[in-house]
Amino acid sequence: MLTIPDLTLLFMVVVSSLAVALIYMLHELEPKLARLRLRGNRVLRDRSK
């Protein structure tokens, strides 16, 4: 049986892992999103002319 300190440590590890995964995902997606934003701005500028 897990004791309270063990459960706390397990919970902290799970939360930390999820936080690291989220940060890594955002780090990987940011350049793609920036390119899409630039492409979208070009399309909007072309339509306004």
C-alpha positions in Angstrom: 0.0 0.0 0.0 1.3 3.5 -0.8 1.7 5.9 2.0 0.7 9.6 1.9 4.2 10.8 1.1 4.5 8.2 -1.7 1.2 9.3 -3.2 2.3 12.9 -3.0 5.6 12.2 -4.7 3.7 10.1 -7.4 1.3 13.0 -7.9 4.1 15.5 -8.2 5.9 13.3 -10.8 2.8 12.9 -12.9 2.0 16.7 -12.8 5.6 17.6 -13.6 5.6 15.1 -16.6 2.4 16.6 -17.9 3.8 20.1 -17.6 7.0 19.1 -19.4 5.0 17.5 -22.2 2.8 20.6 -22.6 5.8 22.9 -22.8 7.6 20.6 -25.3 4.4 20.4 -27.4 4.1 24.2 -27.5 7.8 24.5 -28.3 7.4 22.2 -31.3 4.2 23.9 -32.5 5.3 27.5 -32.2 7.3 27.7 -35.5 4.5 26.1 -37.4 1.9 28.5 -36.0 4.2 31.5 -36.8 4.4 30.3 -40.4 0.7 30.0 -40.6 0.2 33.4 -39.2 2.6 34.9 -41.7 0.9 33.1 -44.6 -2.5 34.3 -43.3 -1.3 37.9 -43.2 -0.1 37.6 -46.8 -3.5 36.3 -47.9 -5.3 39.1 -46.2 -3.0 41.7 -47.6 -3.4 40.3 -51.2 -7.2 40.4 -50.9 -7.3 44.0 -49.7 -5.5 45.3 -52.9 
